[in-house]
Amino acid sequence: MDVVPRLRGVYLPLVTPFAASGDVDLDSLERIAHHFLDAGLAGIVALGTTGEPATLTAAERQRVVEVCSKVCVARGAQLIVGPGTNNTAATIADVELLADVDGVTAALCVVPYYTRPGQAGIVAHFTAVADASPVPIILYNIPYRTGEALEPDSLLRLAGHANIVGVKQSVGLEIAALRILAESPPDFAVLCGEDPYLFPTALLGGAGAIAASAHLCTRRIVAMVDAGLDGRVEEGRAHHEALLPVIAAAFAEPSPTVIKGVLHRQGLIASAGVRLPLVPASTAAVDAAMAAVGAAAS
């Protein structure tokens, strides 16, 4: 297995644009991937939660990955793909397919949701996936979606696996999260996935972020995380304070509905459409997000 490139900086879990017909708009997907990489991202995440993979067909998911692979290879950017489910055998089958995808840096695999398998089951699941995967694994710890947290002892145990290279931590900065930052191996990347904590996580030893809010004010979010990684506290804090209203507005309604509404208003995607059970963001929520973006840009 090739050595994984260092995970550091801001990675964007890219939205999946839809045409007015409801079909995946692959042309817009390719265009916005280039657009956001122009703003200084370290890479793109295809089929993250923000990309609505649960409502895409297998063929659509394949095409999204192909487009993101093409862009990232052309740009020399890192590509992370999110194939994980709560079915271990299905997750293994999905990650095995990544052997044929150019430019994949890692697979982002979520804690098994809904079934609540307990810590022993979570560790066994990720160990089986990592043992079988042709690409490195990033754990995805997001307990408010999965119903069960990846606890520190389990996470630190998994961090010792040769093919598990990082974690997306979608949790606050409580004691458990601080312990991961303090005790994980030096080559294990802790990537913040809870957007209000992007800057403090970088300051406290994180490697960067996988941040849906980076669709908005992308350059400033990259600058904020870079400041945190470099220990430039005052510069980073100024960005952090300016961006908190943007982050709050981005998630005022179910993600990625507000983000898509803003991108549509900005002319970056042809439609703000989402697929059921999501419904489009309210006009008021998009108006508020646009105002926050404008204020942060001023």
C-alpha positions, 0 to 999 in steps of 0.5 A: 500500500502506498504511503498516505499523503499527510492530512492537513488543512480544510477538506470540503464535503462537496454538495451534489448539485441537481438539475431542475429535472432532479438529475445529478448535475455533473457539469455543475459538480465539476465546475464547483469542485474547481471553484472551491479548490481555487480557494485553497482547500487541501482537498474534496470529500465526495459522498460525505453527508453534505453530498446527500449520498443516501438519496443517490443511486449506486450509478449516481454515486459512482459518477460523482466519485468519477468527477471528483477524481478527475478534478482532484487528479488534475489539480493535485488535490487530495480526494476523500470518499465516503462509502461507509454504512452500518453494514460491515460487509457492504462497507467493505465491498464499497471501499474495495471499489476504490482500488480502481479510482484514481487519486483517492487519499482515504475513505471516510467511514461512519460509525455504524448508525441505528444498530448501536452495536456497542464499543466492541462492535464499532471496533470490530467493524472498523478493524474489518473494514481497515483490514480489507480496504485498499485505501487508508480509512478515516473514522467518522465520529458523529454521534448525533446522527449515528446514535452512538459515539466512538468513545476515546478508548475505542478511538485510540485503540483504532488509531493504532491500526496501520490502515486507519489514519485519522478521524473526523470528529463531529463533536464539541470540545468536551473532555473526551474530544480533548483527550483524543487531541492529546493522546492520539499518535503524531501521524493520526489526523484529528479533523474537526467536523463540528464547524463552530470549533474549527479554529480551537481544534486547530489550535489544540493539535488538530490537523484541520477540518472536514467542514461543510460550512467551507462552501461559504466564505471558503478563503476565509475559513481556509485562512482561519484554519491555517492560522490555527495550525500555525499558532497565529492566535489573534489572526485566527480569532478575528476570522473565527469571530467573523465566521461564527454567524456564517456557520450558525446560518449555514446550519439553521435548517437541515444541511445542506439545504441552506448551503445549496440555497446560498450557492444557487443565489451566488450562481454557482449551481443551477438549482437549490434542489435537494431530494426527499426527505430533505426539502429546500431551505426557507427563503428567510434562512437563505436570506439570513445566510446571505447577509452573514456571508456579506458581513463576513466578506466586508 
